[in-house]
Amino acid sequence: MSSSCGSRPPALRPAGSGTPAYGLSVEEVLELSTLAGARLVAGAGGLDRVVQRLNVMEVPDVLACVKPHELLLTTGYPLRHRPETLGRLVADLDACGLTALAVKPGRYLDRLPDEMLQQADRLDFPLIRLPEDAGFDDILNQVLTGVLNRQAAVLARGEEVHRALIQIVLCGGGLQEVTDEVATLLDAAVAVLDGDGRRLAASGDEALLARLQSALTDVPPAVEGEVPMPEVLPDVPPADVAPVWPTDAAPGEPAPDPAGPVTCDDDPGTGPISVPVVAGGFTYGRMAVAGVAAADVGILERVATVVALVITKQQAVSAVESKYRADFLRDVLTGRSGADEHVIAHSASFGWDLGRSATVVVAALDRGPARGPEERVLQDRLVAAWTSAVRRRDRNAAVAGFSGEVVAVVAADACDVPALAKDAAAVFADQDRTFSTGVSRVAQQPGDLPSAYDQAIRAVRVGRQMNGDGAVVHFDELGVFRLLSLVEDTAELHAFVRETLGELAGDQDPEAVDLRRTLQVLLETNLNVAETARRLHFHYNTLRYRIGKLERLLGPFTDDAHLRLNLTLALHVLRMRGI
């Protein structure tokens, strides 16, 4: 007899399916009065298996009729002429997810073969010997009644928990209030994690929370108060870093997959369990629970639905608040917000301090593969990354997402921009796209912020032209590039380069590129031949020969200061990318 049922379902199944909450364990079934004379003859290791339905074996080829979590009753009549197949039957039924097999020997089977008993013990498949006077109708009636009563009790319990949580939501409670109530009702430890495994809320006994630590070891640090969203909304105000448990995972490291229910222990009654938090087809994260009673496991999916409701509500509120903050900051940076006193007072209501000396930082996505609708998601991820990085150093900084960029107004004495950009890049963690960062001079008062904002924008644009994607540039580092960037007619700049450098303007001829490099170093060293020869690793006479060749191509630049200036400007233009 061959199996056509596939592999047996795991012993610990997703919440709400195959748990004792939705049936009776084999051990409980054996305690019923109709099985008073029954004996477990093999498979004692499977007493905790769950019975959710019953079936009677009437035909030899029963595999096509059985279902997982069934208790199968048989007299052995269909196999009376083939007792040698009983050993294989146990393995096939176990592969189909059957819970147990109850046999009433005597009339058609004199005894259960040793091979059958050995297979049952090996697979922890409960094999029950029924007394000769056992009635299948009595067993079916009593076991099914017990299963239905158990399921009714679970549904009533679930309804009770659901009503309690909905009442919290209707009264304005948030994730923390919901997790507090769940931890109390289920006497368990509960943590709600976002899609990256970061904590949003947690409640329960510390010892039980420690069990989650051992089960979920890759959880990265969290910014408390963040709300997971399909499109991360800008400027969600985070608080201190507060992981559920200590962790060494760095920002950007992969978190456990929240895509589906994951159980983390061998005991569904006590082991840590993870349930996805899903709404509208989008997975917002997951809910991890430790210490939940076996009878309450099936309730967790209902709880996860309420958690998703709270998250989507917070998402809607955050969307409105974030837009309001971003609009106000945009008015400040464009000089439309009014007097400094008004700006300072209004910004304080957002937790911002715009009355101090500050620096404006602008970060913008670099050009990359077109992603269509995903571009907005990338922009929102950039906002979230910069918000997290900035707030960890300056809780009173203003951070907002504008179209195509993120803007932060950071205290001048707290503005370590290279470190900020590095932290933001670690959180952003996108392999295909980078961002460039521009930094302004210090603005002493709110009225200076519009000018500082213009400086930061120019630093981003010109810095990217100077250094390529991923540049971090301060406005004061731009030098002459600031002036060159003001020339809007790029064709005129290209013409100037061709007229000034001649044959050295292109990149097609390797010799021309090499000579242009020699010219650049000569100008950087103020025509110091010895220093130029040292930097380029040339012999002194070789460099003198090259200088003569350059003057034949470009003119007597060693004697003409104006020509040297033109050549320097042309080389600067060539360095600017994207013109």
VEXDREN-2710 file (C-alpha; in Angstrom, 1 decimal):
% VEXDREN-2710
k/r/px/py/pz
1/MET/0.0/0.0/0.0
2/SER/1.6/3.3/-1.1
3/SER/1.0/6.8/0.3
4/SER/-0.4/9.5/-1.9
5/CYS/-0.8/12.1/0.8
6/GLY/2.6/13.8/0.9
7/SER/4.5/14.5/4.1
8/ARG/2.9/14.6/7.5
9/PRO/2.2/18.1/8.8
10/PRO/4.6/19.4/11.5
11/ALA/3.8/18.6/15.2
12/LEU/3.4/22.3/16.0
13/ARG/1.2/24.0/13.5
14/PRO/0.2/27.6/12.8
15/ALA/-2.1/29.3/15.4
16/GLY/-5.7/28.3/14.8
17/SER/-4.9/25.0/13.0
18/GLY/-4.2/21.6/14.5
19/THR/-3.7/22.8/18.0
20/PRO/-5.4/21.4/21.1
21/ALA/-7.6/24.4/21.1
22/TYR/-9.5/23.0/18.1
23/GLY/-9.8/19.4/19.2
24/LEU/-9.0/16.8/21.8
25/SER/-5.6/15.3/22.4
26/VAL/-5.2/11.5/22.1
27/GLU/-4.6/11.4/25.8
28/GLU/-7.9/13.2/26.4
29/VAL/-9.8/10.9/24.0
30/LEU/-8.6/7.8/26.0
31/GLU/-10.1/9.2/29.1
32/LEU/-13.6/9.2/27.7
33/SER/-16.0/6.7/29.0
34/THR/-16.7/5.0/25.7
35/LEU/-13.0/4.1/25.5
36/ALA/-12.7/3.0/29.1
37/GLY/-11.4/-0.5/28.1
38/ALA/-9.1/0.8/25.3
39/ARG/-5.4/0.4/25.6
40/LEU/-2.6/2.3/23.9
41/VAL/-0.4/-0.5/22.5
42/ALA/2.2/1.6/20.6
43/GLY/3.1/5.2/19.7
44/ALA/3.0/6.6/23.3
45/GLY/5.1/9.5/22.1
46/GLY/2.1/10.8/20.2
47/LEU/-0.4/11.2/23.0
48/ASP/-0.4/15.0/22.5
49/ARG/-1.5/14.6/18.9
50/VAL/-4.8/16.4/18.2
51/VAL/-8.1/14.7/17.1
52/GLN/-10.4/17.1/15.2
53/ARG/-12.5/14.5/13.3
54/LEU/-13.2/10.8/13.1
55/ASN/-13.5/8.3/10.3
56/VAL/-14.2/4.6/9.9
57/MET/-12.1/2.3/7.6
58/GLU/-14.4/0.4/5.4
59/VAL/-12.3/-0.2/2.3
60/PRO/-8.7/-1.4/1.8
61/ASP/-7.6/1.7/-0.1
62/VAL/-8.5/4.1/2.7
63/LEU/-5.7/6.7/2.0
64/ALA/-7.8/8.7/-0.5
65/CYS/-10.5/9.2/2.1
66/VAL/-8.6/10.1/5.3
67/LYS/-7.8/13.7/6.3
68/PRO/-5.3/15.2/8.7
69/HIS/-6.1/15.2/12.5
70/GLU/-8.5/12.2/12.1
71/LEU/-8.9/9.3/14.5
72/LEU/-9.5/6.3/12.3
73/LEU/-11.6/3.4/13.6
74/THR/-11.4/-0.1/12.1
75/THR/-12.2/-3.7/12.8
76/GLY/-9.6/-4.8/10.3
77/TYR/-12.2/-6.2/8.0
78/PRO/-10.9/-4.6/4.9
79/LEU/-7.5/-6.0/5.6
80/ARG/-8.4/-9.5/6.8
81/HIS/-6.9/-11.1/3.7
82/ARG/-3.7/-8.9/3.8
83/PRO/-2.5/-8.6/7.4
84/GLU/1.1/-8.3/6.1
85/THR/0.2/-4.7/4.9
86/LEU/-0.7/-3.5/8.4
87/GLY/2.9/-2.4/9.1
88/ARG/3.0/-0.3/5.9
89/LEU/-0.4/1.1/6.7
90/VAL/0.8/2.9/9.8
91/ALA/3.5/4.7/7.9
92/ASP/1.1/5.7/5.1
93/LEU/-1.5/7.0/7.5
94/ASP/1.1/8.9/9.5
95/ALA/2.3/10.5/6.2
96/CYS/-1.2/11.7/5.5
97/GLY/-1.3/13.5/8.9
98/LEU/-3.7/11.1/10.5
99/THR/-3.7/11.5/14.3
100/ALA/-4.2/7.9/15.5
101/LEU/-5.6/4.5/14.6
102/ALA/-8.0/2.6/16.8
103/VAL/-8.4/-1.1/16.0
104/LYS/-10.9/-3.6/17.4
105/PRO/-9.3/-7.0/16.8
106/GLY/-10.8/-10.4/17.5
107/ARG/-13.4/-11.1/14.8
108/TYR/-11.3/-10.3/11.7
109/LEU/-7.8/-9.8/13.2
110/ASP/-6.5/-12.1/15.8
111/ARG/-3.5/-9.9/16.7
112/LEU/-1.7/-6.8/15.6
113/PRO/1.6/-7.7/13.8
114/ASP/4.8/-6.8/15.5
115/GLU/5.9/-4.8/12.5
116/MET/2.8/-2.6/12.9
117/LEU/3.6/-1.9/16.6
118/GLN/7.3/-1.2/15.8
119/GLN/6.3/1.3/13.1
120/ALA/3.9/3.0/15.4
121/ASP/6.5/3.4/18.1
122/ARG/9.1/4.6/15.6
123/LEU/6.8/7.3/14.3
124/ASP/5.1/8.2/17.6
125/PHE/1.9/7.3/15.9
126/PRO/-0.7/6.3/18.6
127/LEU/-2.1/2.8/18.0
128/ILE/-5.1/2.0/20.2
129/ARG/-6.6/-1.4/20.8
130/LEU/-10.3/-1.2/21.4
131/PRO/-12.3/-3.7/23.6
132/GLU/-14.4/-6.2/21.7
133/ASP/-17.6/-4.7/23.0
134/ALA/-16.8/-1.2/21.9
135/GLY/-19.4/0.4/19.7
136/PHE/-18.2/2.7/17.0
137/ASP/-21.4/4.8/17.1
138/ASP/-20.8/5.5/20.8
139/ILE/-17.2/6.4/20.2
140/LEU/-18.1/8.7/17.3
141/ASN/-20.8/10.4/19.2
142/GLN/-18.8/11.1/22.4
143/VAL/-15.5/12.1/20.7
144/LEU/-17.2/14.4/18.3
145/THR/-19.2/16.0/21.1
146/GLY/-16.0/16.6/23.0
147/VAL/-14.4/18.2/19.9
148/LEU/-17.3/20.4/19.3
149/ASN/-17.6/21.5/22.9
150/ARG/-13.9/22.3/22.9
151/GLN/-14.2/24.4/19.7
152/ALA/-17.2/26.2/21.1
153/ALA/-15.3/27.1/24.2
154/VAL/-12.4/28.4/22.2
155/LEU/-14.7/30.5/20.0
156/ALA/-16.4/31.9/23.1
157/ARG/-13.0/32.7/24.6
158/GLY/-11.8/34.3/21.3
159/GLU/-15.0/36.4/21.2
160/GLU/-14.3/37.6/24.7
161/VAL/-10.8/38.6/23.9
162/HIS/-11.8/40.2/20.6
163/ARG/-14.5/42.3/22.3
164/ALA/-12.1/43.5/25.0
165/LEU/-9.5/44.5/22.4
166/ILE/-12.0/46.2/20.1
167/GLN/-13.2/48.3/23.1
168/ILE/-9.6/49.5/23.7
169/VAL/-9.3/50.5/20.1
170/LEU/-12.7/52.3/20.2
171/CYS/-11.6/54.2/23.3
172/GLY/-8.5/55.4/21.5
173/GLY/-6.0/52.9/22.8
174/GLY/-2.8/52.2/20.9
175/LEU/-0.5/49.3/20.4
176/GLN/0.9/49.4/23.9
177/GLU/-2.6/49.3/25.4
178/VAL/-3.5/46.4/23.2
179/THR/-0.4/44.4/24.1
180/ASP/-0.9/45.1/27.8
181/GLU/-4.5/43.7/27.5
182/VAL/-3.4/40.7/25.5
183/ALA/-0.6/39.9/28.0
184/THR/-3.1/40.1/30.9
185/LEU/-5.9/38.1/29.2
186/LEU/-3.6/35.3/27.9
187/ASP/-1.1/35.4/30.8
188/ALA/1.6/35.6/28.2
189/ALA/4.4/37.8/27.0
190/VAL/3.6/39.7/23.7
191/ALA/5.7/41.7/21.4
192/VAL/4.6/43.4/18.2
193/LEU/7.4/43.7/15.6
194/ASP/7.4/45.6/12.3
195/GLY/8.5/44.2/9.0
196/ASP/12.2/44.6/9.8
197/GLY/11.8/42.9/13.2
198/ARG/11.9/46.1/15.2
199/ARG/9.8/46.4/18.3
200/LEU/6.7/48.5/18.2
201/ALA/5.2/47.5/21.6
202/ALA/5.8/44.7/24.2
203/SER/4.1/43.5/27.4
204/GLY/4.4/40.6/29.8
205/ASP/6.6/38.9/32.3
206/GLU/10.3/39.6/31.7
207/ALA/11.2/35.9/32.0
208/LEU/8.8/35.1/29.2
209/LEU/10.2/38.0/27.1
210/ALA/13.6/36.4/27.6
211/ARG/12.2/33.2/25.9
212/LEU/11.4/35.3/22.8
213/GLN/15.1/36.4/22.8
214/SER/16.2/32.8/22.4
215/ALA/13.7/32.1/19.7
216/LEU/14.1/35.3/17.7
217/THR/17.8/36.1/17.8
218/ASP/18.2/38.4/14.7
219/VAL/15.9/41.2/15.8
220/PRO/17.7/44.6/15.1
221/PRO/17.3/47.7/17.3
222/ALA/14.0/49.6/17.0
223/VAL/13.0/53.2/17.2
224/GLU/10.2/53.1/19.7
225/GLY/7.0/54.5/18.3
226/GLU/7.6/53.8/14.7
227/VAL/4.6/52.4/12.8
228/PRO/5.1/49.9/9.9
229/MET/3.5/51.0/6.7
230/PRO/3.3/49.9/3.1
231/GLU/4.9/53.2/2.3
232/VAL/6.8/54.6/5.3
233/LEU/5.4/58.0/5.9
234/PRO/7.8/60.9/6.5
235/ASP/8.8/62.2/9.9
236/VAL/7.3/59.6/12.2
237/PRO/8.5/60.9/15.5
238/PRO/10.5/58.2/17.1
239/ALA/11.7/58.0/20.7
240/ASP/14.7/56.3/22.3
241/VAL/16.1/53.1/20.8
242/ALA/14.4/50.4/22.8
243/PRO/14.7/46.8/21.6
244/VAL/12.6/44.1/23.1
245/TRP/15.7/42.4/24.2
246/PRO/19.5/42.9/24.0
247/THR/20.8/42.3/20.5
248/ASP/24.0/42.7/18.6
249/ALA/22.4/42.9/15.1
250/ALA/23.5/45.9/13.2
251/PRO/21.0/48.2/11.3
252/GLY/20.3/46.8/7.9
253/GLU/20.9/43.2/8.9
254/PRO/18.2/40.8/7.7
255/ALA/15.4/40.2/10.2
256/PRO/13.4/37.0/10.6
257/ASP/10.9/36.5/7.8
258/PRO/7.4/37.8/8.9
259/ALA/5.7/36.5/5.8
260/GLY/3.8/33.6/7.5
261/PRO/3.1/31.9/10.8
262/VAL/6.3/30.6/12.4
263/THR/6.4/28.5/15.5
264/CYS/9.6/28.5/17.5
265/ASP/9.3/25.7/20.0
266/ASP/8.2/22.1/20.2
267/ASP/5.3/22.8/22.6
268/PRO/2.3/24.8/21.2
269/GLY/1.1/25.3/24.7
270/THR/4.1/27.3/25.9
271/GLY/6.6/27.8/23.1
272/PRO/7.1/31.2/21.4
273/ILE/4.8/31.6/18.5
274/SER/4.9/34.2/15.7
275/VAL/1.7/35.3/13.9
276/PRO/1.8/37.7/10.8
277/VAL/0.0/41.0/11.2
278/VAL/-1.8/41.4/7.9
279/ALA/-4.4/44.0/6.6
280/GLY/-5.5/44.7/3.1
281/GLY/-3.1/42.1/1.7
282/PHE/-0.1/43.8/3.2
283/THR/2.0/42.3/6.0
284/TYR/2.8/45.0/8.5
285/GLY/5.0/42.8/10.7
286/ARG/4.3/40.1/13.2
287/MET/3.2/39.4/16.7
288/ALA/5.5/37.2/18.8
289/VAL/4.0/35.5/21.9
290/ALA/5.6/33.4/24.6
291/GLY/3.8/31.4/27.4
292/VAL/0.4/31.3/25.8
293/ALA/-1.8/28.4/26.9
294/ALA/-2.5/25.7/24.3
295/ALA/-6.2/26.5/24.5
296/ASP/-5.6/30.1/23.5
297/VAL/-3.2/29.6/20.6
298/GLY/-6.1/29.8/18.1
299/ILE/-7.0/33.2/19.4
300/LEU/-3.8/34.8/18.3
301/GLU/-4.9/35.3/14.7
302/ARG/-7.9/37.3/16.0
303/VAL/-5.5/39.4/18.1
304/ALA/-3.3/40.0/15.1
305/THR/-6.3/41.3/13.2
306/VAL/-6.9/43.9/15.9
307/VAL/-3.2/44.8/16.0
308/ALA/-3.4/45.4/12.2
309/LEU/-6.4/47.6/12.8
310/VAL/-4.5/49.7/15.4
311/ILE/-1.5/50.0/13.0
312/THR/-3.6/51.1/10.1
313/LYS/-5.3/53.7/12.3
314/GLN/-1.9/55.0/13.5
315/GLN/-0.8/55.1/9.9
316/ALA/-3.6/57.3/8.8
317/VAL/-3.0/59.7/11.7
318/SER/0.7/59.8/11.1
319/ALA/0.1/60.6/7.4
320/VAL/-1.9/63.7/8.2
321/GLU/0.5/64.8/11.0
322/SER/3.6/64.2/8.8
323/LYS/2.1/66.2/5.9
324/TYR/1.3/69.1/8.2
325/ARG/4.9/69.1/9.7
326/ALA/6.4/68.9/6.2
327/ASP/4.3/71.7/4.9
328/PHE/5.3/74.0/7.8
329/LEU/9.0/73.2/7.4
330/ARG/8.8/73.8/3.7
331/ASP/7.3/77.3/4.4
332/VAL/10.1/78.0/6.9
333/LEU/12.8/77.0/4.4
334/THR/11.3/79.0/1.6
335/GLY/10.8/82.1/3.7
336/ARG/7.0/82.0/3.8
337/SER/6.5/81.2/7.5
338/GLY/6.5/84.8/9.0
339/ALA/8.5/86.3/11.9
340/ASP/11.1/84.3/13.7
341/GLU/9.1/84.4/16.9
342/HIS/6.2/82.7/15.2
343/VAL/8.5/80.1/13.6
344/ILE/10.1/79.3/17.0
345/ALA/6.8/79.0/18.8
346/HIS/5.1/76.9/16.1
347/SER/8.0/74.5/15.7
348/ALA/8.1/73.9/19.4
349/SER/4.6/72.3/19.1
350/PHE/6.2/69.6/16.9
351/GLY/9.1/69.0/19.3
352/TRP/11.5/71.0/17.1
353/ASP/13.9/73.7/18.2
354/LEU/14.4/76.2/15.3
355/GLY/15.5/79.0/17.6
356/ARG/19.1/77.8/17.9
357/SER/22.1/77.9/15.6
358/ALA/21.5/75.1/13.1
359/THR/22.7/73.5/9.9
360/VAL/20.4/72.4/7.1
361/VAL/21.1/68.9/5.6
362/VAL/19.6/67.8/2.4
363/ALA/19.7/64.1/1.2
364/ALA/18.4/63.2/-2.3
365/LEU/18.3/59.8/-4.1
366/ASP/20.8/59.4/-6.8
367/ARG/19.8/58.4/-10.3
368/GLY/19.4/54.7/-10.7
369/PRO/17.2/52.0/-12.3
370/ALA/13.7/53.2/-12.9
371/ARG/11.3/51.5/-10.5
372/GLY/8.0/53.1/-11.3
373/PRO/5.6/53.0/-8.3
374/GLU/8.5/51.7/-6.1
375/GLU/10.2/55.1/-6.4
376/ARG/7.8/56.5/-3.9
377/VAL/8.5/53.6/-1.5
378/LEU/12.2/54.3/-1.9
379/GLN/11.7/57.9/-1.1
380/ASP/9.7/57.1/2.0
381/ARG/12.4/54.6/3.1
382/LEU/15.0/57.3/2.8
383/VAL/12.9/59.6/5.0
384/ALA/12.5/56.9/7.6
385/ALA/16.3/56.2/7.5
386/TRP/17.2/59.8/8.0
387/THR/14.6/60.4/10.7
388/SER/16.0/57.5/12.7
389/ALA/19.6/58.6/12.2
390/VAL/19.0/62.3/13.1
391/ARG/16.8/61.8/16.1
392/ARG/19.3/59.5/17.8
393/ARG/21.7/62.4/17.9
394/ASP/19.4/65.4/18.1
395/ARG/15.8/64.8/19.5
396/ASN/14.8/68.4/18.7
397/ALA/15.9/68.4/15.1
398/ALA/13.3/69.0/12.4
399/VAL/13.1/66.3/9.8
400/ALA/10.7/66.1/6.8
401/GLY/10.4/64.5/3.4
402/PHE/9.9/66.8/0.4
403/SER/9.4/65.7/-3.2
404/GLY/12.6/63.9/-4.1
405/GLU/14.6/64.8/-1.0
406/VAL/14.8/64.6/2.8
407/VAL/15.6/67.8/4.8
408/ALA/16.9/68.0/8.3
409/VAL/17.5/71.1/10.4
410/VAL/20.1/69.9/13.0
411/ALA/21.8/71.8/15.9
412/ALA/25.1/73.1/14.7
413/ASP/27.0/71.5/17.5
414/ALA/25.4/68.1/16.8
415/CYS/25.8/68.0/13.1
416/ASP/28.3/65.2/12.3
417/VAL/27.0/64.8/8.8
418/PRO/29.3/62.0/7.6
419/ALA/28.3/59.9/10.6
420/LEU/24.6/60.8/10.0
421/ALA/24.9/59.8/6.4
422/LYS/26.6/56.5/7.2
423/ASP/23.9/55.6/9.8
424/ALA/21.1/56.5/7.4
425/ALA/22.7/54.5/4.6
426/ALA/22.9/51.5/6.9
427/VAL/19.2/51.7/7.7
428/PHE/18.3/52.5/4.0
429/ALA/20.3/49.5/2.9
430/ASP/19.4/49.4/-0.8
431/GLN/21.8/47.6/-3.2
432/ASP/20.6/49.4/-6.3
433/ARG/20.2/53.0/-5.1
434/THR/22.3/55.5/-3.2
435/PHE/21.8/59.0/-2.0
436/SER/23.9/62.2/-2.0
437/THR/24.0/64.6/1.0
438/GLY/24.6/68.3/1.0
439/VAL/25.3/70.5/4.1
440/SER/24.8/74.2/4.5
441/ARG/26.7/76.8/6.6
442/VAL/25.4/77.5/10.1
443/ALA/22.2/79.5/10.2
444/GLN/22.1/81.7/13.4
445/GLN/18.3/82.3/13.4
446/PRO/15.2/81.1/11.6
447/GLY/15.4/83.9/9.0
448/ASP/18.7/82.5/7.8
449/LEU/17.3/79.0/7.1
450/PRO/16.0/79.7/3.6
451/SER/19.6/80.7/2.5
452/ALA/21.0/77.7/4.3
453/TYR/18.5/75.5/2.5
454/ASP/19.6/76.8/-0.9
455/GLN/23.2/76.1/0.1
456/ALA/22.5/72.5/1.0
457/ILE/20.6/71.9/-2.2
458/ARG/23.4/73.3/-4.2
459/ALA/25.9/71.2/-2.2
460/VAL/23.9/68.1/-3.1
461/ARG/23.8/68.9/-6.8
462/VAL/27.3/70.1/-7.3
463/GLY/28.8/67.5/-4.9
464/ARG/27.2/64.7/-7.0
465/GLN/28.8/66.3/-10.1
466/MET/32.2/66.6/-8.4
467/ASN/32.3/63.2/-6.6
468/GLY/29.7/61.0/-8.2
469/ASP/26.8/59.2/-6.5
470/GLY/26.8/58.9/-2.7
471/ALA/28.7/62.2/-2.2
472/VAL/28.6/64.0/1.2
473/VAL/29.6/67.6/0.6
474/HIS/29.6/70.8/2.6
475/PHE/28.7/74.0/0.9
476/ASP/32.1/75.6/1.8
477/GLU/33.9/72.7/0.0
478/LEU/32.4/73.7/-3.4
479/GLY/34.8/76.6/-4.1
480/VAL/34.9/77.5/-7.7
481/PHE/32.4/74.8/-8.5
482/ARG/29.7/77.0/-6.9
483/LEU/30.3/79.5/-9.7
484/LEU/30.5/76.9/-12.5
485/SER/27.2/75.4/-11.3
486/LEU/25.4/78.7/-11.9
487/VAL/26.1/78.5/-15.6
488/GLU/22.9/77.1/-16.9
489/ASP/24.0/76.8/-20.5
490/THR/25.9/73.5/-20.4
491/ALA/26.7/73.7/-24.1
492/GLU/28.7/76.8/-23.5
493/LEU/30.7/75.0/-20.8
494/HIS/31.4/72.1/-23.2
495/ALA/32.5/74.6/-25.9
496/PHE/34.8/76.4/-23.4
497/VAL/36.4/73.0/-22.5
498/ARG/37.0/72.1/-26.2
499/GLU/38.4/75.5/-27.1
500/THR/40.7/75.6/-24.1
501/LEU/42.0/72.0/-23.9
502/GLY/41.8/71.2/-27.6
503/GLU/42.9/67.6/-28.2
504/LEU/43.1/67.0/-24.5
505/ALA/39.3/67.5/-24.0
506/GLY/38.2/64.0/-25.0
507/ASP/38.6/60.6/-23.3
508/GLN/39.0/58.5/-26.5
509/ASP/42.8/58.9/-26.8
510/PRO/44.7/57.3/-23.8
511/GLU/47.8/59.5/-24.5
512/ALA/45.6/62.6/-24.3
513/VAL/44.1/61.5/-21.0
514/ASP/47.6/60.9/-19.7
515/LEU/48.8/64.3/-20.7
516/ARG/45.7/65.9/-19.2
517/ARG/46.6/64.3/-15.9
518/THR/50.1/65.7/-16.1
519/LEU/48.7/69.1/-16.7
520/GLN/46.3/68.9/-13.8
521/VAL/49.1/67.9/-11.3
522/LEU/51.4/70.7/-12.7
523/LEU/48.7/73.3/-12.0
524/GLU/47.9/71.9/-8.6
525/THR/51.6/72.2/-7.6
526/ASN/51.9/75.7/-9.1
527/LEU/54.2/74.5/-11.8
528/ASN/56.6/72.9/-9.3
529/VAL/58.4/70.5/-11.7
530/ALA/60.2/68.5/-9.0
531/GLU/57.0/68.0/-6.9
532/THR/55.0/67.0/-10.0
533/ALA/57.6/64.5/-11.1
534/ARG/57.5/63.0/-7.6
535/ARG/53.7/62.7/-7.5
536/LEU/53.5/61.2/-11.0
537/HIS/56.6/59.0/-10.5
538/PHE/58.3/60.5/-13.6
539/HIS/62.0/61.2/-14.2
540/TYR/62.6/65.0/-14.1
541/ASN/63.7/65.0/-17.8
542/THR/60.6/63.0/-18.8
543/LEU/58.4/65.6/-17.1
544/ARG/60.3/68.5/-18.9
545/TYR/59.7/66.7/-22.2
546/ARG/56.0/66.5/-21.4
547/ILE/55.7/70.1/-20.4
548/GLY/57.2/71.1/-23.8
549/LYS/54.6/68.9/-25.6
550/LEU/51.8/70.4/-23.5
551/GLU/52.9/73.9/-24.5
552/ARG/52.9/73.0/-28.1
553/LEU/49.3/71.8/-27.8
554/LEU/47.9/74.4/-25.4
555/GLY/50.2/77.5/-25.6
556/PRO/52.8/78.9/-23.2
557/PHE/50.9/78.3/-20.0
558/THR/54.1/78.3/-17.9
559/ASP/54.5/82.0/-18.6
560/ASP/50.8/83.1/-19.1
561/ALA/48.8/83.3/-15.9
562/HIS/45.5/83.9/-17.7
563/LEU/46.0/80.8/-19.8
564/ARG/46.7/78.8/-16.6
565/LEU/43.5/80.1/-15.1
566/ASN/41.5/79.1/-18.2
567/LEU/43.1/75.7/-18.2
568/THR/42.3/75.2/-14.5
569/LEU/38.7/76.2/-15.1
570/ALA/38.4/73.8/-18.0
571/LEU/39.7/70.9/-15.9
572/HIS/37.2/71.8/-13.2
573/VAL/34.4/71.7/-15.7
574/LEU/35.5/68.3/-16.8
575/ARG/35.5/67.1/-13.2
576/MET/31.8/68.1/-12.9
577/ARG/29.7/65.1/-13.9
578/GLY/26.3/65.2/-15.5
579/ILE/26.7/68.6/-17.2
END
